[in-house]
Amino acid sequence: MNTVTHALIPVICVRLAARRPPWLGRWGLVLIGVAGALPDLLTPHLSLESRMASWSHGIPCWLLFSSILVAISLMKRGRFHLALALCLSAAYLLHMACDVISGGVNLLYPFGDWVIGEYWVDPSWWIPLDVVCILLCYLLFRIIPGLAGRKAAEPNED
């Protein structure tokens, strides 16, 4: 899948699951999107073969990333909530799960070989998935809140 899809899917999931929890803060959704795209940002690749040799697409890198997030949340208790750290970790893991269904990844690289995955999501669907994710974000973040604001502003005719 494309990096846009990897960034937007966890943002959409958080928005649908929690709307806007207080621990999310001002930049929480942006951080979740970056965490979802992070494996591709750390080691960009243009082919499936290069993804199989990507250290950022494996469980060891995810564990390191998650450990750093939890450590930061414990050190900055009031400023970086543990729930946000867990969402960022889940966004990173969701990226790897999406890559499993769109060609596969080597989950133990660089320490071993455990290649898992299939082309359940054909590459011809990657651009349409980007468009769907962008439109869904527009719906969730602009249209629905706008309709709710308009409905709240209407005078009550009782």
N, CA and C atoms as a LAMMPS dump frame, in Angstrom:
ITEM: TIMESTEP
0
ITEM: NUMBER OF ATOMS
474
ITEM: BOX BOUNDS ff ff ff
-5.0000000000000000e+02 5.0000000000000000e+02
-5.0000000000000000e+02 5.0000000000000000e+02
-5.0000000000000000e+02 5.0000000000000000e+02
ITEM: ATOMS id mol type element x y z
1 1 1 N 0.841 -1.18 0
2 1 2 C 0 0 0
3 1 3 C 0.883 1.239 0
4 2 1 N 0.287 2.345 -0.349
5 2 2 C 1.031 3.6 -0.39
6 2 3 C 1.125 4.228 0.996
7 3 1 N 2.088 5.119 1.143
8 3 2 C 2.333 5.772 2.423
9 3 3 C 1.13 6.589 2.879
10 4 1 N 0.39 7.172 1.949
11 4 2 C -0.802 7.948 2.305
12 4 3 C -1.818 7.051 3.017
13 5 1 N -2.043 5.87 2.483
14 5 2 C -2.973 4.93 3.105
15 5 3 C -2.482 4.519 4.484
16 6 1 N -1.185 4.24 4.595
17 6 2 C -0.615 3.848 5.888
18 6 3 C -0.772 4.953 6.929
19 7 1 N -0.702 6.198 6.506
20 7 2 C -0.847 7.319 7.443
21 7 3 C -2.304 7.549 7.826
22 8 1 N -3.211 7.397 6.879
23 8 2 C -4.608 7.761 7.138
24 8 3 C -5.439 6.665 7.801
25 9 1 N -5.134 5.406 7.558
26 9 2 C -5.939 4.329 8.16
27 9 3 C -5.936 4.402 9.691
28 10 1 N -4.785 4.558 10.368
29 10 2 C -4.867 4.658 11.833
30 10 3 C -5.571 5.922 12.315
31 11 1 N -5.441 7.021 11.574
32 11 2 C -6.14 8.259 11.938
33 11 3 C -7.651 8.042 11.853
34 12 1 N -8.098 7.388 10.792
35 12 2 C -9.524 7.086 10.626
36 12 3 C -10.002 6.167 11.751
37 13 1 N -9.214 5.159 12.079
38 13 2 C -9.6 4.225 13.146
39 13 3 C -9.746 4.933 14.486
40 14 1 N -8.797 5.813 14.821
41 14 2 C -8.877 6.545 16.095
42 14 3 C -10.082 7.467 16.095
43 15 1 N -10.328 8.135 14.984
44 15 2 C -11.473 9.053 14.905
45 15 3 C -12.794 8.304 15.076
46 16 1 N -12.905 7.141 14.445
47 16 2 C -14.14 6.363 14.564
48 16 3 C -14.298 5.747 15.952
49 17 1 N -13.198 5.371 16.577
50 17 2 C -13.265 4.701 17.875
51 17 3 C -13.443 5.67 19.035
52 18 1 N -12.808 6.837 18.953
53 18 2 C -12.764 7.693 20.143
54 18 3 C -13.187 9.134 19.909
55 19 1 N -13.532 9.503 18.692
56 19 2 C -13.842 10.908 18.345
57 19 3 C -12.65 11.807 18.692
58 20 1 N -12.639 12.42 19.865
59 20 2 C -11.526 13.297 20.252
60 20 3 C -11.28 13.179 21.756
61 21 1 N -10.574 12.137 22.17
62 21 2 C -10.314 11.97 23.598
63 21 3 C -9.378 13.062 24.118
64 22 1 N -9.47 13.406 25.401
65 22 2 C -8.651 14.495 25.942
66 22 3 C -7.151 14.216 25.894
67 23 1 N -6.748 12.968 25.945
68 23 2 C -5.323 12.648 25.917
69 23 3 C -4.707 12.821 24.531
70 24 1 N -5.537 13.009 23.527
71 24 2 C -5.026 13.124 22.161
72 24 3 C -4.266 14.425 21.95
73 25 1 N -4.718 15.49 22.577
74 25 2 C -4.015 16.758 22.445
75 25 3 C -4.177 17.373 21.069
76 26 1 N -3.459 18.464 20.843
77 26 2 C -3.566 19.216 19.596
78 26 3 C -2.958 18.467 18.415
79 27 1 N -1.842 17.791 18.624
80 27 2 C -1.107 17.162 17.531
81 27 3 C -1.232 15.645 17.519
82 28 1 N -2.106 15.081 18.332
83 28 2 C -2.199 13.634 18.448
84 28 3 C -2.497 12.909 17.152
85 29 1 N -3.477 13.394 16.392
86 29 2 C -3.824 12.723 15.134
87 29 3 C -2.71 12.84 14.104
88 30 1 N -2.004 13.961 14.114
89 30 2 C -0.858 14.117 13.204
90 30 3 C 0.23 13.112 13.572
91 31 1 N 0.512 12.987 14.869
92 31 2 C 1.516 12.02 15.318
93 31 3 C 1.11 10.593 14.969
94 32 1 N -0.172 10.28 15.099
95 32 2 C -0.65 8.94 14.749
96 32 3 C -0.465 8.687 13.253
97 33 1 N -0.755 9.68 12.43
98 33 2 C -0.532 9.538 10.993
99 33 3 C 0.935 9.341 10.651
100 34 1 N 1.808 10.099 11.301
101 34 2 C 3.252 9.951 11.064
102 34 3 C 3.717 8.569 11.519
103 35 1 N 3.221 8.106 12.667
104 35 2 C 3.597 6.771 13.148
105 35 3 C 3.129 5.689 12.183
106 36 1 N 1.965 5.878 11.579
107 36 2 C 1.483 4.914 10.602
108 36 3 C 2.333 4.874 9.346
109 37 1 N 2.906 6 8.98
110 37 2 C 3.753 6.077 7.786
111 37 3 C 5.223 5.822 8.092
112 38 1 N 5.586 5.787 9.366
113 38 2 C 6.992 5.754 9.766
114 38 3 C 7.823 4.628 9.156
115 39 1 N 7.345 3.388 9.064
116 39 2 C 8.19 2.364 8.444
117 39 3 C 8.629 2.729 7.024
118 40 1 N 7.75 3.343 6.246
119 40 2 C 8.127 3.76 4.891
120 40 3 C 9.004 5.005 4.904
121 41 1 N 8.825 5.866 5.884
122 41 2 C 9.651 7.07 5.973
123 41 3 C 11.071 6.734 6.417
124 42 1 N 11.223 5.725 7.272
125 42 2 C 12.55 5.334 7.746
126 42 3 C 13.359 4.629 6.671
127 43 1 N 12.729 3.743 5.927
128 43 2 C 13.414 3.035 4.838
129 43 3 C 12.502 2.988 3.618
130 44 1 N 12.543 4.041 2.808
131 44 2 C 11.705 4.061 1.601
132 44 3 C 12.075 2.913 0.657
133 45 1 N 11.078 2.356 -0.012
134 45 2 C 11.315 1.26 -0.943
135 45 3 C 10.364 1.382 -2.127
136 46 1 N 10.833 0.928 -3.261
137 46 2 C 10.024 0.985 -4.472
138 46 3 C 9.589 -0.391 -4.948
139 47 1 N 10.116 -1.432 -4.32
140 47 2 C 9.756 -2.777 -4.761
141 47 3 C 9.498 -3.663 -3.551
142 48 1 N 8.819 -4.774 -3.8
143 48 2 C 8.543 -5.73 -2.733
144 48 3 C 9.84 -6.331 -2.202
145 49 1 N 10.806 -6.549 -3.081
146 49 2 C 12.074 -7.131 -2.657
147 49 3 C 12.792 -6.232 -1.654
148 50 1 N 12.751 -4.934 -1.887
149 50 2 C 13.409 -4.03 -0.942
150 50 3 C 12.631 -3.943 0.368
151 51 1 N 11.316 -4.148 0.333
152 51 2 C 10.54 -4.175 1.573
153 51 3 C 10.918 -5.394 2.41
154 52 1 N 11.242 -6.508 1.754
155 52 2 C 11.626 -7.722 2.473
156 52 3 C 12.964 -7.561 3.19
157 53 1 N 13.77 -6.588 2.769
158 53 2 C 15.062 -6.33 3.406
159 53 3 C 15.037 -5.009 4.167
160 54 1 N 13.884 -4.6 4.613
161 54 2 C 13.719 -3.325 5.307
162 54 3 C 13.669 -3.559 6.811
163 55 1 N 14.63 -3.01 7.523
164 55 2 C 14.674 -3.194 8.976
165 55 3 C 13.493 -2.527 9.673
166 56 1 N 12.915 -1.501 9.053
167 56 2 C 11.814 -0.783 9.706
168 56 3 C 10.472 -1.504 9.577
169 57 1 N 10.412 -2.556 8.782
170 57 2 C 9.165 -3.3 8.595
171 57 3 C 9.15 -4.609 9.387
172 58 1 N 9.946 -4.687 10.436
173 58 2 C 10.015 -5.906 11.224
174 58 3 C 9.619 -5.699 12.672
175 59 1 N 9.367 -6.793 13.341
176 59 2 C 8.983 -6.754 14.751
177 59 3 C 10.077 -6.156 15.631
178 60 1 N 11.377 -6.432 15.377
179 60 2 C 12.398 -5.814 16.236
180 60 3 C 12.337 -4.284 16.239
181 61 1 N 12.143 -3.671 15.098
182 61 2 C 12.056 -2.207 15.029
183 61 3 C 10.783 -1.715 15.713
184 62 1 N 9.677 -2.431 15.525
185 62 2 C 8.431 -2.044 16.191
186 62 3 C 8.58 -2.114 17.708
187 63 1 N 9.243 -3.166 18.21
188 63 2 C 9.459 -3.29 19.655
189 63 3 C 10.322 -2.15 20.182
190 64 1 N 11.362 -1.792 19.443
191 64 2 C 12.218 -0.67 19.841
192 64 3 C 11.421 0.633 19.856
193 65 1 N 10.659 0.878 18.801
194 65 2 C 9.826 2.078 18.706
195 65 3 C 8.828 2.136 19.864
196 66 1 N 8.171 1.02 20.14
197 66 2 C 7.181 0.972 21.221
198 66 3 C 7.827 1.187 22.581
199 67 1 N 8.996 0.612 22.787
200 67 2 C 9.708 0.798 24.058
201 67 3 C 10.079 2.253 24.276
202 68 1 N 10.531 2.91 23.223
203 68 2 C 10.874 4.336 23.318
204 68 3 C 9.632 5.153 23.652
205 69 1 N 8.52 4.85 23.005
206 69 2 C 7.274 5.58 23.274
207 69 3 C 6.813 5.408 24.719
208 70 1 N 6.856 4.182 25.216
209 70 2 C 6.432 3.934 26.601
210 70 3 C 7.371 4.639 27.573
211 71 1 N 8.675 4.601 27.302
212 71 2 C 9.634 5.288 28.171
213 71 3 C 9.369 6.79 28.196
214 72 1 N 9.107 7.374 27.036
215 72 2 C 8.806 8.812 26.981
216 72 3 C 7.525 9.115 27.749
217 73 1 N 6.519 8.259 27.595
218 73 2 C 5.255 8.519 28.303
219 73 3 C 5.426 8.399 29.813
220 74 1 N 6.325 7.543 30.274
221 74 2 C 6.57 7.425 31.708
222 74 3 C 7.385 8.605 32.238
223 75 1 N 8.281 9.14 31.41
224 75 2 C 9.089 10.288 31.84
225 75 3 C 8.307 11.592 31.761
226 76 1 N 7.424 11.718 30.797
227 76 2 C 6.644 12.945 30.581
228 76 3 C 5.175 12.668 30.882
229 77 1 N 4.889 12.262 32.083
230 77 2 C 3.537 11.798 32.443
231 77 3 C 2.424 12.78 32.097
232 78 1 N 2.595 14.026 32.354
233 78 2 C 1.519 14.979 32.095
234 78 3 C 1.449 15.456 30.66
235 79 1 N 2.526 15.281 29.898
236 79 2 C 2.59 15.847 28.551
237 79 3 C 2.438 14.821 27.436
238 80 1 N 2.76 13.569 27.71
239 80 2 C 2.697 12.523 26.682
240 80 3 C 2.008 11.311 27.302
241 81 1 N 0.728 11.193 27.071
242 81 2 C -0.115 10.184 27.714
243 81 3 C 0.214 8.786 27.195
244 82 1 N 0.128 7.802 28.074
245 82 2 C 0.394 6.416 27.699
246 82 3 C -0.575 5.932 26.616
247 83 1 N -1.817 6.386 26.647
248 83 2 C -2.79 5.991 25.613
249 83 3 C -2.343 6.467 24.232
250 84 1 N -1.754 7.661 24.16
251 84 2 C -1.229 8.149 22.882
252 84 3 C -0.051 7.293 22.436
253 85 1 N 0.825 6.935 23.373
254 85 2 C 1.96 6.069 23.039
255 85 3 C 1.475 4.734 22.483
256 86 1 N 0.442 4.182 23.085
257 86 2 C -0.102 2.909 22.603
258 86 3 C -0.753 3.061 21.228
259 87 1 N -1.41 4.187 20.981
260 87 2 C -1.989 4.442 19.651
261 87 3 C -0.898 4.584 18.593
262 88 1 N 0.192 5.255 18.937
263 88 2 C 1.303 5.401 17.997
264 88 3 C 1.921 4.04 17.693
265 89 1 N 2.082 3.221 18.715
266 89 2 C 2.61 1.878 18.523
267 89 3 C 1.668 1.039 17.659
268 90 1 N 0.373 1.147 17.919
269 90 2 C -0.615 0.404 17.126
270 90 3 C -0.629 0.875 15.675
271 91 1 N -0.432 2.174 15.445
272 91 2 C -0.386 2.698 14.075
273 91 3 C 0.799 2.107 13.318
274 92 1 N 1.94 2.01 13.976
275 92 2 C 3.128 1.407 13.364
276 92 3 C 2.857 -0.067 13.041
277 93 1 N 2.264 -0.775 13.998
278 93 2 C 1.957 -2.19 13.798
279 93 3 C 0.902 -2.381 12.706
280 94 1 N -0.062 -1.479 12.631
281 94 2 C -1.082 -1.542 11.583
282 94 3 C -0.456 -1.38 10.198
283 95 1 N 0.579 -0.56 10.095
284 95 2 C 1.307 -0.417 8.833
285 95 3 C 1.852 -1.781 8.403
286 96 1 N 2.482 -2.475 9.348
287 96 2 C 3.048 -3.783 9.008
288 96 3 C 1.948 -4.778 8.645
289 97 1 N 0.808 -4.714 9.335
290 97 2 C -0.313 -5.601 9.008
291 97 3 C -0.845 -5.316 7.606
292 98 1 N -0.921 -4.041 7.247
293 98 2 C -1.373 -3.682 5.893
294 98 3 C -0.388 -4.175 4.844
295 99 1 N 0.906 -4.139 5.16
296 99 2 C 1.896 -4.649 4.218
297 99 3 C 1.827 -6.172 4.094
298 100 1 N 1.412 -6.846 5.154
299 100 2 C 1.249 -8.302 5.091
300 100 3 C 0.186 -8.666 4.062
301 101 1 N -0.909 -7.917 4.005
302 101 2 C -1.981 -8.248 3.055
303 101 3 C -1.766 -7.627 1.682
304 102 1 N -0.681 -6.866 1.533
305 102 2 C -0.406 -6.27 0.219
306 102 3 C 0.982 -6.668 -0.279
307 103 1 N 1.323 -7.923 -0.106
308 103 2 C 2.567 -8.429 -0.66
309 103 3 C 3.45 -9.154 0.328
310 104 1 N 3.413 -8.752 1.586
311 104 2 C 4.183 -9.453 2.605
312 104 3 C 5.347 -8.65 3.141
313 105 1 N 5.842 -9.084 4.292
314 105 2 C 7.011 -8.484 4.935
315 105 3 C 7.818 -9.593 5.604
316 106 1 N 9.074 -9.285 5.862
317 106 2 C 9.941 -10.161 6.638
318 106 3 C 9.92 -9.645 8.067
319 107 1 N 9.141 -10.268 8.921
320 107 2 C 8.884 -9.737 10.255
321 107 3 C 10.068 -9.816 11.207
322 108 1 N 11.07 -10.634 10.918
323 108 2 C 12.212 -10.751 11.821
324 108 3 C 13.47 -10.065 11.31
325 109 1 N 13.405 -9.44 10.147
326 109 2 C 14.586 -8.788 9.589
327 109 3 C 15.061 -7.695 10.536
328 110 1 N 16.314 -7.537 10.812
329 110 2 C 17.524 -8.141 10.253
330 110 3 C 18.038 -9.351 11.02
331 111 1 N 17.28 -9.863 11.976
332 111 2 C 17.768 -10.946 12.832
333 111 3 C 17.382 -12.335 12.349
334 112 1 N 16.514 -12.422 11.385
335 112 2 C 16.091 -13.717 10.885
336 112 3 C 15.143 -13.557 9.716
337 113 1 N 14.637 -14.681 9.269
338 113 2 C 13.693 -14.679 8.153
339 113 3 C 12.37 -15.286 8.592
340 114 1 N 11.34 -14.478 8.559
341 114 2 C 9.973 -14.949 8.764
342 114 3 C 9.097 -14.114 7.841
343 115 1 N 9.059 -14.538 6.596
344 115 2 C 8.303 -13.815 5.58
345 115 3 C 6.861 -14.285 5.647
346 116 1 N 5.973 -13.317 5.778
347 116 2 C 4.552 -13.63 5.881
348 116 3 C 3.788 -12.654 4.998
349 117 1 N 2.769 -13.155 4.315
350 117 2 C 1.917 -12.269 3.539
351 117 3 C 1.597 -12.769 2.155
352 118 1 N 0.612 -12.132 1.583
353 118 2 C 0.117 -12.432 0.239
354 118 3 C -0.369 -11.135 -0.398
355 119 1 N -0.65 -11.195 -1.683
356 119 2 C -1.255 -10.057 -2.378
357 119 3 C -2.773 -10.169 -2.293
358 120 1 N -3.334 -9.981 -1.108
359 120 2 C -4.78 -9.949 -0.964
360 120 3 C -5.321 -8.605 -1.426
361 121 1 N -4.506 -7.577 -1.305
362 121 2 C -4.851 -6.254 -1.836
363 121 3 C -3.912 -6.017 -3.015
364 122 1 N -4.454 -6.133 -4.207
365 122 2 C -3.667 -5.999 -5.427
366 122 3 C -3.107 -4.586 -5.56
367 123 1 N -1.888 -4.432 -6.087
368 123 2 C -1.317 -3.091 -6.263
369 123 3 C -2.172 -2.151 -7.107
370 124 1 N -3.01 -2.677 -7.974
371 124 2 C -3.878 -1.801 -8.77
372 124 3 C -4.928 -1.099 -7.902
373 125 1 N -5.129 -1.557 -6.688
374 125 2 C -6.085 -0.938 -5.767
375 125 3 C -5.446 0.1 -4.848
376 126 1 N -4.125 0.237 -4.87
377 126 2 C -3.45 1.111 -3.911
378 126 3 C -3.823 2.577 -4.091
379 127 1 N -3.833 3.079 -5.316
380 127 2 C -4.212 4.484 -5.546
381 127 3 C -5.69 4.707 -5.216
382 128 1 N -6.606 3.834 -5.662
383 128 2 C -7.997 4.022 -5.235
384 128 3 C -8.172 3.984 -3.715
385 129 1 N -7.387 3.168 -3.014
386 129 2 C -7.45 3.158 -1.544
387 129 3 C -7.012 4.499 -0.963
388 130 1 N -5.981 5.107 -1.554
389 130 2 C -5.564 6.448 -1.121
390 130 3 C -6.719 7.435 -1.259
391 131 1 N -7.386 7.394 -2.4
392 131 2 C -8.499 8.321 -2.657
393 131 3 C -9.628 8.085 -1.656
394 132 1 N -9.963 6.827 -1.405
395 132 2 C -11.022 6.509 -0.438
396 132 3 C -10.641 7.009 0.952
397 133 1 N -9.4 6.809 1.363
398 133 2 C -8.958 7.272 2.687
399 133 3 C -9.005 8.793 2.789
400 134 1 N -8.591 9.488 1.745
401 134 2 C -8.635 10.956 1.751
402 134 3 C -10.08 11.44 1.841
403 135 1 N -10.962 10.855 1.045
404 135 2 C -12.374 11.253 1.084
405 135 3 C -13.024 10.924 2.427
406 136 1 N -12.675 9.787 2.996
407 136 2 C -13.224 9.419 4.301
408 136 3 C -12.74 10.38 5.387
409 137 1 N -11.479 10.786 5.326
410 137 2 C -10.97 11.785 6.28
411 137 3 C -11.7 13.113 6.106
412 138 1 N -11.935 13.509 4.879
413 138 2 C -12.675 14.753 4.64
414 138 3 C -14.084 14.657 5.225
415 139 1 N -14.713 13.513 5.043
416 139 2 C -16.046 13.299 5.603
417 139 3 C -16.021 13.357 7.134
418 140 1 N -15.066 12.668 7.742
419 140 2 C -15.01 12.581 9.203
420 140 3 C -14.577 13.874 9.883
421 141 1 N -13.705 14.638 9.217
422 141 2 C -13.135 15.815 9.867
423 141 3 C -13.737 17.136 9.411
424 142 1 N -14.445 17.147 8.279
425 142 2 C -15.014 18.398 7.782
426 142 3 C -16.529 18.353 7.633
427 143 1 N -17.023 17.389 6.898
428 143 2 C -18.45 17.379 6.577
429 143 3 C -19.301 17.056 7.805
430 144 1 N -19.016 15.965 8.489
431 144 2 C -19.831 15.578 9.651
432 144 3 C -19.766 16.621 10.764
433 145 1 N -18.578 17.123 11.153
434 145 2 C -18.573 18.193 12.171
435 145 3 C -19.297 19.455 11.701
436 146 1 N -19.207 19.776 10.414
437 146 2 C -19.926 20.938 9.883
438 146 3 C -21.43 20.77 9.97
439 147 1 N -21.908 19.576 9.658
440 147 2 C -23.346 19.307 9.77
441 147 3 C -23.803 19.356 11.224
442 148 1 N -22.983 18.842 12.121
443 148 2 C -23.338 18.87 13.543
444 148 3 C -23.366 20.302 14.056
445 149 1 N -22.42 21.125 13.608
446 149 2 C -22.402 22.533 14.013
447 149 3 C -23.587 23.295 13.467
448 150 1 N -23.967 23.002 12.244
449 150 2 C -25.12 23.659 11.632
450 150 3 C -26.408 23.258 12.345
451 151 1 N -26.519 21.982 12.704
452 151 2 C -27.716 21.51 13.394
453 151 3 C -27.811 22.125 14.79
454 152 1 N -26.684 22.281 15.463
455 152 2 C -26.682 22.884 16.803
456 152 3 C -27.032 24.364 16.745
457 153 1 N -26.713 25.027 15.634
458 153 2 C -26.978 26.462 15.501
459 153 3 C -28.418 26.762 15.093
460 154 1 N -29.149 25.765 14.593
461 154 2 C -30.535 25.99 14.181
462 154 3 C -31.408 26.287 15.393
463 155 1 N -32.332 27.23 15.254
464 155 2 C -33.224 27.523 16.377
465 155 3 C -34.182 26.362 16.622
466 156 1 N -34.478 26.152 17.863
467 156 2 C -35.386 25.084 18.258
468 156 3 C -36.825 25.577 18.134
469 157 1 N -37.671 24.851 17.421
470 157 2 C -39.054 25.271 17.184
471 157 3 C -40.021 24.515 18.093
472 158 1 N -39.895 24.686 19.374
473 158 2 C -40.81 24.019 20.309
474 158 3 C -41.89 24.905 20.783
